[in-house]
Amino acid sequence: MAARRAVWGCLQNSQVHAARHRHLNSREVNRLTPTQAQAVVAGAILRQLHAVVTTGQAWDPDIAAHGRRQPTVVGVVAA
């Protein structure tokens, strides 16, 4: 029950987890139901929590998104 409540709050506040949930619900092949997608996100939250606690490293959204976020480019001017 705690993981389910954590997922609900996480989907409201975390862009990384909300994007993952949307992807799992909207993909054409092997689309998951909302409950199945919530279970996947809950598993990801638990794995990330374990990694943060055992390594002491801060949570990083780039790592959580499997490196799929576009890096922000600073100082580039379009011509």
Buried (B, 14 or more C-beta within 10 A) or exposed (E): EEBEEBBEEBBEEBEBBBBBBEBBBEEEEEEBEEEEBBBBBBEBBEEBEEBEEEEEEEEEEEBBBEEEBEEEEEEEEEE
